[in-house]
Amino acid sequence: MGSFVGIVLAGGQSRRFGSPKAFAKTGGKYFYQYAMAALEPVTEQAVVVTNPSLYEMFASRGVKCVNDLSEFRQKGPLAGLYTGMQYVKSDWYIVVPTDLPCLTSSILCMLKAYAVSTCEAVVPIINGKPEPLVGLYHAGTMPIINKRLREEKLSMKGLLEALHVCYVDMLALTAFWNINYKHELDKLEGKT
Ligand SMILES: Nc1nc2c(ncn2[C@@H]2O[C@H](COP(=O)(O)OP(=O)(O)OP(=O)(O)O)[C@@H](O)[C@H]2O)c(=O)[nH]1
């Protein structure tokens, strides 16, 4: 199967949320800590890929982190994925965003079981739709991702069309509860 490195995407602007989502808290823990905890049992190591305005907040907490490559800064999650792939050598990369605090390692473990040589990516299908921000990407996809970034083809969903993807239909809706707004966090915590 090879080696597995975790990539936490945490370089977004969190405009809808109003403050950096990685440092939003629920259950006494920061969102980024949930992402790291989900990756911990299924990877050899994990790195947070962020932007210069948040870098120090991670580094000062002893988190292994890196800024998006300057040539692809502010280009979205695909740039974050590529930066993480460039930063740590591995056969496979397990990517997660910081805004899914309910995501568990058992979900990632299930996806990992599909990482075989015949596919370049393993992506869950949630509610009938692919969720490419959670998944596995093989190191061999790096040149394809690089080319797409250079061509300004920044969509993660678009990337899937260029790869041999193993899709895994999942009924794990709660685990994929995406927090984009403060009111969604309130709902998750049962406040509304
Ligand atoms: N490293 C990196 N991560 C990103 C980038 N853009 C988005 N992300 C991450 O990708 C995940 C999904 O991001 P979104 O919620 O779509 O975007 P966002 O910028 O965080 O939020 P909005 O500003 O409200 O759209 C989050 O974990 C983000 O931190 C980027 O340019 N670089």
PDBQT file of the ligand as one rigid body, heavy atoms in Angstrom, charges set to zero:
ROOT
HETATM    1  N1  LIG A 201      -4.135  25.664   2.162  1.00  0.00    +0.000 N 
HETATM    2  C1  LIG A 201      -5.249  26.205   1.678  1.00  0.00    +0.000 A 
HETATM    3  N2  LIG A 201      -6.431  25.802   2.168  1.00  0.00    +0.000 NA
HETATM    4  C2  LIG A 201      -7.549  26.394   1.669  1.00  0.00    +0.000 A 
HETATM    5  C3  LIG A 201      -7.510  27.407   0.690  1.00  0.00    +0.000 A 
HETATM    6  N3  LIG A 201      -8.777  27.798   0.411  1.00  0.00    +0.000 NA
HETATM    7  C4  LIG A 201      -9.570  27.044   1.186  1.00  0.00    +0.000 A 
HETATM    8  N4  LIG A 201      -8.843  26.199   1.956  1.00  0.00    +0.000 N 
HETATM    9  C5  LIG A 201      -9.338  25.233   2.948  1.00  0.00    +0.000 C 
HETATM   10  O1  LIG A 201     -10.264  24.379   2.294  1.00  0.00    +0.000 OA
HETATM   11  C6  LIG A 201     -11.360  24.092   3.147  1.00  0.00    +0.000 C 
HETATM   12  C7  LIG A 201     -12.663  24.520   2.478  1.00  0.00    +0.000 C 
HETATM   13  O2  LIG A 201     -12.594  25.909   2.286  1.00  0.00    +0.000 OA
HETATM   14  P1  LIG A 201     -13.887  26.807   2.073  1.00  0.00    +0.000 P 
HETATM   15  O3  LIG A 201     -14.803  26.698   3.234  1.00  0.00    +0.000 OA
HETATM   16  O4  LIG A 201     -14.453  26.500   0.757  1.00  0.00    +0.000 OA
HETATM   17  O5  LIG A 201     -13.229  28.245   1.987  1.00  0.00    +0.000 OA
HETATM   18  P2  LIG A 201     -12.824  29.254   3.119  1.00  0.00    +0.000 P 
HETATM   19  O6  LIG A 201     -11.952  30.252   2.444  1.00  0.00    +0.000 OA
HETATM   20  O7  LIG A 201     -12.235  28.596   4.329  1.00  0.00    +0.000 OA
HETATM   21  O8  LIG A 201     -14.192  29.918   3.555  1.00  0.00    +0.000 OA
HETATM   22  P3  LIG A 201     -15.006  31.113   2.802  1.00  0.00    +0.000 P 
HETATM   23  O9  LIG A 201     -14.088  32.315   2.779  1.00  0.00    +0.000 OA
HETATM   24  O10 LIG A 201     -16.206  31.330   3.647  1.00  0.00    +0.000 OA
HETATM   25  O11 LIG A 201     -15.316  30.589   1.420  1.00  0.00    +0.000 OA
HETATM   26  C8  LIG A 201     -11.090  24.822   4.463  1.00  0.00    +0.000 C 
HETATM   27  O12 LIG A 201     -10.504  23.908   5.364  1.00  0.00    +0.000 OA
HETATM   28  C9  LIG A 201     -10.123  25.908   4.047  1.00  0.00    +0.000 C 
HETATM   29  O13 LIG A 201      -9.260  26.329   5.099  1.00  0.00    +0.000 OA
HETATM   30  C10 LIG A 201      -6.231  27.808   0.200  1.00  0.00    +0.000 A 
HETATM   31  O14 LIG A 201      -6.081  28.705  -0.659  1.00  0.00    +0.000 OA
HETATM   32  N5  LIG A 201      -5.148  27.175   0.724  1.00  0.00    +0.000 N 
ENDROOT
TORSDOF 0
